[in-house]
Amino acid sequence: MQAAATAQTRLLQLQSIDTAIAQLDHRRRSLPELAAIAERQVVRRRQAEELIAANTAVSDLELDQAKAEDDLVPVRQRLQRDQQRVNDGTVSDPKQLNALLDEIEHLKRRIVALEDDELEVMERLEAATGVRDQLVADRAAGEGELRALIAARDTQFAELDAELAGQRSLREGLVAELPADLVDLYDKVRAKSGGVGAAALVQRRCSGCQLQVNAADLVRYRHASPDEVLRCEECNRILVRTAESGL
């Protein structure tokens, strides 16, 4: 391929722009905030699941407490009625009175047992509520951290996107001034060569693969027309001759 030496030299400028674009793209994909946000979102999903379980536990225990209280109500009422009958002397038959007193003692023991059950439920409810409240607080703190991370990410995205837009604008302007076939070759080589399509020949060394050019190739390069587009024999990149090529 033939292309003006000045156009070939400007490929190095194009390469510099493309390298800057690649670096900016890499920085955008590798922001530490992205990993932190992903981690925070995993924690957020786990906290949501834990909070659902905690709310369910609190709700179930509240029902258990209500049931324990409901179970106590008729027993207390029965005890109150029986005690009133004893106190007002309406039961005069000794046998009936003894039976009533036995029932009162039984009801008292039943109330103690039910109150113990209710107390156990209340303690469990208090513990479950504490766990739930801590999860709510942790989740709120996590939401604050996530919002801060997203804000930091968006700020850096905006800065990087502005830089990328500037570099891409420079690229478009430069590409428009270069021969289309030369740019097409450059882009194809760049796609196959790790993002580097053109490299300067500096002190008889390809700056793309960093390998020294052998003597035979140096002779060929030295005698090649300035408009001939050279390729590195090792990495196949476009080899641009400069004043520092050592030819």
Secondary structure as GFF3:
##gff-version 3
##sequence-region A 1 247
A	DSSP	alpha_helix	5	29	.	.	.	ID=ss1
A	DSSP	alpha_helix	32	87	.	.	.	ID=ss2
A	DSSP	alpha_helix	94	177	.	.	.	ID=ss3
A	DSSP	alpha_helix	180	192	.	.	.	ID=ss4
A	DSSP	beta_strand	198	202	.	.	.	ID=ss5
A	DSSP	beta_strand	205	206	.	.	.	ID=ss6
A	DSSP	alpha_helix	215	223	.	.	.	ID=ss7
A	DSSP	beta_strand	230	231	.	.	.	ID=ss8
A	DSSP	beta_strand	238	241	.	.	.	ID=ss9
###
